[in-house]
Amino acid sequence: MRKPLTIITLSLVLLGLVGTITGTASAAKHASYTCDPTAEYFTACAVIKNHAQTFAAPGVLERTQPLTLVARNLLLCNAFSTVIPWEAQSPVLANNQGEALVGGSTCAGGAFIYEMRQLNEAHDFQSLIGFRVDNETEDQGCIISTYLDCVMGLELETGRDSKRVFTVTTRPLEIKIVNSLPHNLVRANGPYWSSALRATHSDNATTILPNHTGYTGALRAIKRTATYAAIYNVAYSATDTSYNGLSFAINVHVTPAGAHTGTCTPLRAPSWRTVHCSVEFSGLNTGLTIATVRMRS
């Protein structure tokens, strides 16, 4: 039985790198690279399309972040093999494509591992994606980590060995909070994210003015349910006391398949003031999901 391509596989690949990478004259990274099917050592090629979206600002998604090569896993077929040629493009710029080639006698390897960082964020090795392009014991395909998704296309005709297209995407989750109350909303607790890689620069929802909208966002996990929670207080007013003491508790859940639930519950609402809060969803199951929270009287 063939093993699934999972984060466990990716971890094993990375753990095995120290003893398996062989530096050769034909091994190199390039700012731009196209696989050459006429090369003597051509075995398998990955065409990598970087369609990953990240938050550029509150409420703004863009394709701006490159994919950077961080590792290769090239396991030799036998003790007599000493060289595994490889070539790879790094970085693969946003909304562009690059290629990576592995050649020689690879029986249990032939994987390339790339990383993507969010804007202004430090390294986070949960944002990895792998491409297995040559392996006699397991299927070729994507090695999915936590926050980058990947789809492998049909094999391309080269007249030689395998060539596949791998398309990399993300699944952003945006929380959009619309304040239709006459007072400021102030975040008292949160935001609490689970199975989501928060983009701190996309958050302007600490205080939301009347008739304004606040945003916060994250990349949701590919294989696990992503959740968001926060509590907002209505700012105290000495002149309009009818909203004093009012709070809202927000909870949002989005499964890997895109199924979603959301609640917004008024807390300690004054009995003489009727308030409403709702959560509505829009977007794509495997792309951007928007949870719009509306607070009104």
Residue pairs with C-beta under 8 A, 6 or more apart in sequence:
2 137
2 138
2 139
3 9
3 138
5 130
5 132
5 138
5 139
5 141
5 142
5 143
5 144
6 143
6 144
7 144
7 145
7 146
7 223
9 130
9 143
10 113
10 128
10 130
10 143
10 144
10 145
13 71
13 73
13 111
13 113
13 130
13 143
14 71
14 73
14 113
16 73
16 75
17 71
17 72
17 73
20 73
20 74
20 75
20 76
20 109
21 72
21 73
21 74
22 74
22 76
22 82
22 83
22 84
24 83
24 84
24 85
26 41
26 83
26 85
26 86
26 87
26 103
27 84
27 85
27 86
27 87
28 87
28 88
29 69
29 88
29 89
29 90
30 87
30 88
30 89
30 90
31 89
31 90
31 91
32 89
32 98
33 87
33 88
33 89
33 98
33 99
33 100
33 101
34 99
35 42
35 45
35 47
35 87
35 99
35 100
35 101
35 163
36 42
36 101
37 45
37 158
37 159
37 160
37 163
38 160
39 85
39 101
39 103
40 103
41 85
41 103
41 104
42 101
42 103
42 158
42 160
42 161
43 101
43 102
43 103
43 104
43 106
43 110
43 134
43 161
43 162
44 101
44 102
44 103
44 106
44 110
44 133
44 134
44 140
44 161
44 162
44 163
44 164
45 99
45 100
45 101
45 102
45 133
45 158
45 162
45 163
45 164
46 99
46 100
46 101
46 112
46 131
46 133
46 163
46 164
46 166
47 97
47 98
47 99
47 156
47 163
47 164
47 165
47 166
48 67
48 89
48 92
48 97
48 98
48 99
48 100
48 114
48 131
48 166
48 168
49 96
49 97
49 165
49 166
49 167
49 168
50 63
50 66
50 67
50 92
50 93
50 94
50 95
50 96
50 97
50 98
50 168
51 63
51 95
51 167
51 168
51 169
52 63
52 65
52 67
52 94
52 116
52 148
52 168
52 169
52 170
53 61
53 62
53 63
53 169
53 170
53 172
53 287
53 288
54 61
54 62
54 63
54 64
54 65
54 116
54 118
54 119
54 170
54 172
54 199
54 219
55 61
55 118
55 119
55 172
55 174
55 199
55 201
55 202
55 217
56 62
56 64
56 119
56 202
57 201
57 202
58 202
58 203
58 204
58 205
58 214
58 215
58 216
58 217
59 174
59 176
59 202
59 213
59 215
59 217
60 202
61 172
61 174
61 288
62 94
63 94
63 95
64 94
64 119
65 94
65 116
65 117
65 118
65 119
66 91
66 92
66 93
66 94
66 116
67 90
67 91
67 92
67 98
67 114
67 115
67 116
67 129
67 168
68 90
68 91
68 114
68 115
68 116
68 117
69 88
69 89
69 90
69 91
69 100
69 112
69 113
69 114
70 113
70 114
70 115
70 125
70 128
71 112
71 113
72 86
72 88
72 102
72 111
72 112
72 113
73 109
73 110
73 111
73 113
74 84
74 86
74 102
74 104
74 106
74 109
74 110
74 111
75 106
75 107
75 108
75 109
75 110
76 82
76 84
76 105
76 106
76 107
76 109
77 105
77 106
77 107
78 105
78 107
81 104
81 105
83 104
84 102
84 103
84 104
84 105
84 106
84 109
85 101
85 102
85 103
85 104
86 100
86 101
86 102
86 103
87 100
87 101
88 98
88 99
88 100
88 101
88 112
89 98
89 99
89 100
90 98
90 114
91 98
92 98
92 114
100 112
100 131
100 133
102 109
102 110
102 112
102 133
102 134
106 134
106 135
107 135
107 136
107 137
108 135
108 136
108 137
109 134
109 135
110 132
110 133
110 134
110 135
111 130
111 131
111 132
111 133
111 135
111 143
112 130
112 131
112 133
113 128
113 129
113 130
113 143
114 128
114 129
114 130
114 131
114 168
115 123
115 125
115 127
115 128
116 127
116 129
116 148
116 168
117 123
117 124
117 127
118 124
118 127
118 197
118 199
118 219
119 199
119 201
120 200
120 201
121 199
121 200
124 197
126 145
126 146
126 147
126 197
127 145
127 146
127 147
127 148
127 197
127 219
128 145
128 146
128 148
129 142
129 143
129 144
129 145
129 148
129 149
129 150
129 168
130 142
130 143
130 144
130 145
131 142
131 143
131 150
131 152
131 164
131 166
132 138
132 139
132 140
132 141
132 142
132 143
133 140
133 162
133 164
134 140
134 161
134 162
140 152
140 162
140 164
141 152
142 150
142 151
142 152
142 166
143 150
144 150
144 222
144 223
145 222
146 197
146 221
146 222
146 223
147 170
147 171
147 197
147 219
147 220
147 221
147 222
148 168
148 169
148 170
148 222
149 168
149 169
149 170
149 171
149 222
149 286
150 166
150 167
150 168
150 169
151 166
151 167
151 169
152 164
152 165
152 166
153 164
153 165
153 166
153 167
154 164
154 165
155 162
155 163
155 164
156 163
156 164
156 165
157 163
169 286
169 287
170 219
171 219
171 220
171 222
171 286
171 287
171 288
171 289
172 217
172 218
172 219
172 220
172 287
172 288
172 289
173 196
173 217
173 218
173 219
173 220
173 226
173 228
173 252
173 254
173 288
173 289
173 291
174 202
174 215
174 216
174 217
174 283
174 288
174 289
174 290
174 291
175 191
175 205
175 215
175 216
175 217
175 228
175 230
175 250
175 252
175 291
175 293
176 213
176 214
176 215
176 290
176 291
176 292
176 293
177 185
177 205
177 208
177 213
177 214
177 215
177 216
177 232
177 250
177 293
177 295
178 213
178 292
178 293
178 294
178 295
179 185
179 208
179 209
179 210
179 211
179 212
179 213
179 214
179 295
180 210
180 211
180 294
180 295
180 296
180 297
181 210
181 234
181 243
181 275
181 295
181 296
181 297
182 210
182 240
182 243
182 297
183 210
183 234
183 235
183 237
183 240
183 243
184 207
184 208
184 209
184 210
184 234
184 235
185 207
185 208
185 214
185 232
185 233
185 234
185 235
185 248
185 295
186 206
186 207
186 232
186 233
186 234
186 235
187 205
187 206
187 207
187 230
187 231
187 232
188 231
188 232
188 233
188 247
189 230
189 231
190 228
190 229
190 230
190 231
190 250
191 198
191 203
191 205
191 216
191 228
191 229
191 230
192 227
192 228
192 229
192 230
193 218
193 226
193 227
193 228
194 226
194 227
195 220
195 221
195 224
195 225
195 226
195 227
196 218
196 219
196 220
196 221
196 226
196 227
196 228
197 218
197 219
197 221
198 216
198 217
198 218
199 217
199 218
199 219
202 215
202 216
202 217
202 218
203 215
203 216
203 217
204 214
204 215
204 216
205 214
205 215
205 216
206 214
207 214
208 214
208 232
216 228
218 226
218 228
220 226
220 254
220 289
221 256
222 256
223 256
224 256
225 253
225 254
225 255
225 256
226 253
226 254
227 251
227 252
227 253
227 254
228 250
228 251
228 252
228 291
229 249
229 250
229 251
229 252
230 249
230 250
231 247
231 248
231 249
231 250
231 267
232 247
232 248
232 250
232 295
233 246
233 247
234 243
234 244
234 245
234 246
234 247
236 244
237 243
237 244
242 270
242 272
242 273
243 270
243 273
243 275
243 297
244 270
245 268
245 269
245 270
246 266
246 267
246 268
246 269
246 270
246 273
246 275
247 266
247 267
247 268
248 264
248 265
248 266
248 267
248 277
248 295
249 263
249 264
249 265
249 267
250 262
250 263
250 264
250 277
250 279
250 293
251 262
251 263
251 264
252 260
252 261
252 262
252 279
252 291
253 260
253 261
253 262
254 260
254 289
254 291
257 285
258 284
258 285
258 286
258 289
259 285
260 281
260 289
260 291
262 279
262 280
262 281
262 291
262 293
263 279
264 277
264 278
264 279
264 293
264 295
265 277
266 275
266 277
269 275
273 297
274 297
275 295
275 296
275 297
276 294
276 295
276 296
276 297
277 293
277 294
277 295
277 296
278 293
278 294
279 291
279 292
279 293
280 291
280 292
280 294
281 289
281 290
281 291
281 292
282 289
282 290
282 292
283 289
283 290
